[in-house]
Amino acid sequence: MMDIHVFFSVWDLDSLRFAESLGVDSYKIGSGDMRNTLLLEEVFKTRKPFLISTGMSSEDEVDDLINRLGKTDSEYGIFHCHSAYPAPDHHLNLSYINRLKTKCRCPIGYSSHDLGSTASLVAVSLGATILEKHITLDRNSYGNDHSVSLEPSELIQYVSECQRAFQMLGSEQPRTIGPGEKFNKISLTKSIIAKSDIPAGSVLTPSLLDFYPSGEGLSPESFSKYMHKKTVSPLSAGQLITRSIFVPEEDSSDLSELMSGRLIGFPVRYRDITPLSKSIPSSYLEIHMSYRDVFADIPREIETIIQDNRIGFHAPDIYEDNLIFDPFSHDKDLALRSTDSFKILLDHLKNFHQQYRLSYPLNLVVSFSSYTEYSHDASKAKLYPQINDFIDKCISEYPSISILPQSLPALAWYLGGQRYVNTFAHPKEILEFAREYNKKICLDLSHLMMACNFYGVSFETYSDLLADHAGHYHLAGASGIDDEGLNLVHTKRMHPFLSSLLKHKLSGNSAIVETWQGHLDQGAGFKKDLLFLASLVNS
């Protein structure tokens, strides 16, 4: 059933009576009748909502109409309109929408008799919340309206453009950092670094410092409050200056009960696994790989770290030359490069498993996004059998590796912008995949919540259903359809599931907190979320 609300213009008392006999629940009054007091009074008596256009009117006539409308009990909206067919651009006077907004508190709209969609988009930007556009099956038909009307295919484009315009408006709330901006802030802002080796107990002066294009350390602005403080640890040349350089590390609260009988921890890179593992108690560490890490030397300290932690891995989403992983792309070169790059990763993990003689298969979390650039592609849902075959082939060749496709958001942030995810985003499709092919997944709660918000389905329902098929969890909060990695304490909607997970569903499975920028300041964000999880266990 099409969700279309049907109503129409009434032009005289007979048409109004006919409309009433049909049970119509709202009306439109055209510009030609905005001063038809007899018709207006009869419409007012119905007490039904109506829209009224203001074409062919003077300022005094508009003011008189608004005074008259103030006496009705009905809800109403007023259209700005220029009644020429077509209306010339230089006579549209769209700025009058702003004037109408000051005259009355009702919704203001725009009735378009111009050509194309540009005027409607401008009207939206000026605050119009209702749009009227004429449609026709044939623009060459007889009559003024047909020449300024849209044919069906054009209407689709018009609606799409106007919906985008409404989205772009946002709100007048205080400015916040957007989800995509959070990612780009890391690479596009600057942090303070040490220009040379600096011993502990030093006061950092500008001559000892330099800038580095990274948002992971203290910004020049943030650094100013520490300029007269002594460092509590030595610095090496090129090292990022963080808060922990000046503030002694606090004693970690007890996480022993959280870790007892549970495999739980946080994500690390090869470059920070040693300091973070020393700073934060854990029983599971997920090593997030970049394509460069595949060719890097494994830190010597891992031999000690694996004695207290089970190790898992996360495959790169981006490989060499900004290749977004997609072994099922229609672009054969991209698909081949993805497959070849993934095989190199699998060889690295196989060697890792053999080198440390691990008794368990290595979890490998993989993003099978089947992404597209400009819109979602429903046909990509047909790829699930191929994805399953791809996973089976990899497991057959690399039995020491357990590949876990992770649940994804409908909109993902890759290479500084947003891409459209076509597989492992819709919760229903993930559930069907897991059931049909008897596959375990990585259930990412942040991604799941955003996907549920996007598709309008229940997070509570699908988190429980998908938990039966999860071999590993990513735990982080989320907001809206594309803001991920928030602290868990702030995403209260997740708390019942988290409590149940920790008390009943995590046995034998692993989990990490995946807080955005949680690794900064010796893992302060990770600690915060682990302490919150500990509070749920103890409650």
N, C-alpha and C positions, 0 to 999 in steps of 0.2 A: 504494500500500500504506500502510495506517495504521500509524504508529509507536506501537503500544500494546503494552506488556509485560503478558502475561496470567499471573496466578497466582491462588491462591484459598486460603481457610481450610480447614484440616483439623480435624475435630472428633473423630475417633476413629482407631484403628489401621487399620481397613478403608479409610477415606477416604485415609489417608496412603499405604497400599499402592497404592491405585488411582491416586493422583497420581503416585507413583513410576513406575508403568507407563506413564504418559503422557509422562514425561520433563520434568515441571515443574521449573524451576530455582530456585524460591524459594517460601516459604510465609508464610501469615498464621496466627497463633494468637489466637483471640478471648479476651476477658476471662474468659469462663467456664472456660477451660482453662489459665489462667496458673499454676494450682497443680496441674495434671494431670501429675504427675511421670513417669508411664509414657509418656504421649504426648510430653512434652518430650524425654525421653531418646531416643526413637526418631527424633524430628526432628533432635536433635543428631547422631545417627549418620549422617544423610545428608550432613552437612557443607555443607549449602546455606544461603544467607542466609534469614533470616526476620524477620518483624515480630510483635511481641506487644503486646497491649493490657492495661491495668492497671485496668479498671473493676471495681467491686465489691470492692476490696481495701483492706486496712489498711496502715499504714506498715510494720509488721513484715513483712507479706506481700510488700510491694514490696521491702524490703531482702533478704528471703529469695530472691526471684526474681533480684535483681541478683547475689547471691552465687552462685546456681546458674548464671546465664548466664556468669559469669566463668570457668567451667570448660569451656565449649564452644569448639571451634575455628572455629565458624561466625561469619560476620558477622551482626549483628542490630541492630534498632532498637526502641525502646520508645515506645509510644503512651501519652500521658496520656488518660484517658477517664472519662466519667461515664455509667454504664449505666442511664439512665432514658430513656423514649421518649414524648414528647420530654424532654430534660434541661433542667430549669429554669435560667434564667440565674444565680440566686443560689446554685446548687449546682455550677456548672462549675469553680470554683476554678482558673482558668487559671494563676494565679501558681505553682501546683505544678510547672509546666513548668520554672521556674527551679530549683526544688529537685531535680528529676530530673537537670538538667544538672550539678549538683554531685555527684550520687551515682555517675554513670557517664560514660564518655567516648564512648558510642555515640551515633548520631543519635537525637534526641528528636522525636517527632511528636505529632499531636493527632488522635484519632479522634472525629469530630463526630456526636453524636446530638441536637444542638440544632437549632433552626429558623433557616434563613437562613445568611448568610455571616459575620456580625459576629464570632462567636466564633473562627472560623478565622482571620480577619484579625488579631484580637488575639493569637492563638496564634503566628502568624508573627512579630509584633512582639516576642514574648517569646523567640523563638529556635527555635520548631518548624520543622524542615526537611522534614517529611513530613506530608501531610494525607490523612486518610481521610474520605470522605463517601459515604453510601449514595445510590444512584440507583434510580429506579423508572419504569416506563412509566405508572403510575397511582397517585397518592398515596392514592386512596380504596380501594385493594385491601385485602384482609384481611391482618392481621399488624402487629405493632408497628413493624417497620422502615419500612413504607411511609409512615407518617405523618410521619416525620422525614427522608424521602428527597427528593431533588431529581428533578424531571421533566427530560427532555432539554434543553428550552430554558433551564431554570434552571441546569442544569449548565454550560452555555456561559458564562453570566454569572458563575457561581461561580468557574470556572477563570480567567476574565479578571481578576476582582477579586483573586484570590489571587496571580496572576502579577504584577499591579501592586504588591501588598504586598511580595512578595519583591524586586522592583526597588527599591522605596522604602527598603529596609533598608540598601543600600549595604554599607559595610565599617567596621571599627573602626580603619582606618589613619588617620594624622595628617590633619587637615583640609586640603584644598586648595581653591583658588578654582574653582568650577564654570564650564564654558564660558559659560553664560548670564550668570553673575555678572560675567564679564570685560567683557561688553558694558555691563551696567548700572552697573558701577563707574565708568565714564567720566562718566555723567550724575548719579549719585547721591552720589558722594564730592566732596570740595572740594579745590581747589588754591589756591596762593598767587598773587596777581596784584599788579602795581604799582598803587598808588593814584593816582600822578601820574608825570610824566616824571622819570626818574632818570638822571643822567649815569654814564658808566663810571667805575670806581674807587671807587664808593660802598659803604659798609657798610649793608646793609638792616636797618633797625630796624622794630619792629611798627607805628610810626606811619606808615611809608611803604607799608604793605601792606594788602591786603584779601583776602577769600575769594571764590571763584567756583565755582559748581557744575559742576565738570569734573574728571575724573581724569587729564587730559592733562599737567598740570604737577606740580611738587613738592607733595606733601601737607604740611600743617602739621608732621606728625611728621618727614618726610624733610627739610624745610627747616631743622630745628633744627641740623643739623650744618654748615650753611653760614652761620649767622647772623653769624659773626665774620669771614667772608671778603669780600674786595672783588670787586665785579662786574668782568668783563672786557669787557663791552659795555653800551651805553646801553639803557635801558628806556623804553618809552612807556606812558602811562597805560592801564591795562586789560590790559597784556601779561602772559601767563602766565610765572611764574618756573620755569625748568627748570634742570637741572644745567649746561647749556652756558653759562648766564649767569655761572657762577663758574669753570668749567674751560675753559681755552683749547682751541680745536678742534685735535685731533691731525691730523698730516699723514695724508692718506688713503694706504693702501697702493696699489700699482700694480694697476689694473684694466684696463690697456690691452690685455692679451692676451685677457681675457674679452670685451671689447667689439669686438675686431678681427674683422670679418666677421660680427658677430652684432648683432641688434637686441634689446637687453636693458636693463632698467632697473627702475623701481619706480612705484607709484601715487602720484599727487599730487592735490591740490585746487587750484582757482584761488587760494585764499588762501595756499597754501604752495609753489606751484610755483617761485617765484623763489628763495627761500632754499634749498630742497632741491636744486634743479638746480645751484646754485652749490657746494653742500656735497658732492655725491656725483656722481662720473662716471657717465654713462649714454649710451645711444644710442637709448633708447625711453622715453617717458613716457606713462603711461595716466592721463588726467584723470578722476577719479571725480566724477560729478556728483550734486549734490543737486537737488531740484526748484527750490530758490531760485537755484542757480547758472545755471539756464536763463535767468533774467532779469537776471543780474549782468553788469557790464562785464568784458570780457576783459582780464586784466592786460597792460599795455603791453609788459612784458618778454618776452612770448611771441614777439614778432617776432624777438628775438635767440635765444631758446631753441630755436626750430624749425630753426635753422641747424645745430645739433649733434644734434638728437633728432628721430626720427620721433614723431608724436603719435597716440595712440589715445584712445578714451573708454570709460567704463563708465556705462551707463544707471542712473538711480536705481532702487533696489528699492522705495522708499517715495516717493510723491508727496504733493501737498498734502492736508491733513486726514487724515494717516496712511493714505493709500490705498496698499495693497500692490498692485503692478502685476500685473494679471491681465486681459488683454483677452479672455479666453475664459470668464470667470466666468458662472455661471448667473444671477447678479444683473446684469440688463441695465444698470442705472445704473453699477455698478462697472466693468463691461466698457467702457461708453462713456467714462467718465471716464479709464480707463486708456489707451484708444486716443487720446483727445484730448490727454492729457498727453504721450504718446509722440510725437505729431505735432509738438507745440511743441518737444520736444527735438530732433527731426530737423531742424526749421527752423533751430534754433540751430546745429547742426553743419554744415548746408549753408552757412549764412552764414560760419561759421568757415573752412570749406574754401575758399570764394570769397575771403574777405578776405585770406587768406595765400597764395592761388594755389598750393595744394599739388598736387604731381604724382602723388600716390598717394591711393587711397580711404582714408577714415578707418575704422579698426576701431571697431565699437561692440559691446561685450560686453553681453549682455542676459540677465537671469534670467527664463526662462519656467517658473515654478515650478508653475503651476496648483494653488496651495496649498489645503489644507483645514485647518480649525481643530482637529479632535479625533481624527482618524484618517486613514489613507491611503484614497484612493478609486481603486480599480483601473480604474474606468470612464474615468478621465481619460486613460488611454493612447490612447483613440480621438481625442484632440485633435491628434495629431501632423500629420495632413493639413492641419488648419486653421492650425496654427502655421507649417507650410511655406508655405501660401498667404499668410499674413500677412507673412512675411519677403519673399517674392517681390514682393508688392505694394509694400512699403516700398522695396525695392531698385530697382524700376521707377520709382518716383516720386523717389527720391533716389539716383541712380547713384554719387554721390561718397561713399556710406556703405556699408560692408561689415558687415552684421549677423551677429554670431557668438553663437549661443546657448551659454551656458556650462554645463558639467557641474555638477551640483548635488548636495548631500548629501540623504539621505532625510529628514533633520530639519534645518530651518533656523531661525536665530534672527532673528525679525522683531519689532519693537516691544517689545523687552524680554522676549519669551517665545518658546516653540518652536512652530513650525508644521510641517505635514506636506507634503512636496514630492511631487508626483505625476507630473511630467514632467521629463525630462533628469536623473533621479536614478539609475535602474537602468542600469548600464553597458551591458547588452545592448540596451535600448531606444535609448540614445544611438547605439550602433553601427548599429543597424538604420535609424534616422532618417538618419544621415549617408550610409549606403550607398544607401538607397532614393531620397533626394532630392538626392544629390550636393552636400551642404552641408558647409562647413567649420564647425568649432566652436571655442570657447575651452575647452581642456582644463585644468581646474583640478585640480591634483594633490591638494591638500588635500581638496577635495570628493570626488574620486574615491576616495581611500583610505577616507574615512568611509563612503561609499556601499558600497564593497566589503565593509567590515567589517559593515555593517548587513545586506546581502543574502547574506553568506557566500560571496562569489565572489572570484576571484583578482585582486588589484591588479596583479600582475606581468603577467598575461595581458592584461587590459583596457587597461593603460597603453600597452602595445605596439600593440594593435589600434587604439585610438583615436588614437594619434599619427599614424597615416596620414591622419586626417581633421581634424587640428588646424591651424588657421591662426594660433593665438595660444595662449600658455600662461600660467597663473598658477601660480607656484611657491611653495609653503609646506608645512610639515609638518602632521601631524595625528595624533590619538590617539583611539581608540575610534570611536564613531558620531557624535559631535557636538562634538569639541574641535579647532578648526581654527586655522590661522595660526601654528603653532609654528615655531621656527627650524629650518631644513632640517638643520642639523648633528645635531639630536637625533632625526631620523626616519630611521634607518639603512636602513630597508626601501626608501626611495626612492632611495638613493644609486646603485645600479646603473643605474636608469633615467635619473637626472640626468646621469650620466657619458656614457651613450649619447646622450642628447638634445644635450648640449653639443658632442659630437664628431661626430655624424652627422645628427641630425634637425632641427636648428634653422635650417638654411640656408633663407633666404627667409622664415622665420616670425619672429615676435616673442615676447618673454617678459618678464614682470615678476616680481620677488620680491614676495610679498604678506604679509609678516610682520605679525602682529597688533601694532598700536601701533608699527610700525617707523619712523614719521615722528618720534617723539619724540626730543628731544636731537639735533636736526639730522640726523635719519635714522639714528640709531645701529643700530636693528634691521635696516634695509635694508642698511646697510653690512656688517653681520655676515654676512648671507646672501649678498651679492654676493661678499664675500671668500671665503666657503666655496665658492661656485661657481667662483671663480678658482682655488682650490686643486685642484678636480677637473680643470679644464682643464690645469693644469700637472703633474698627477700622471702 
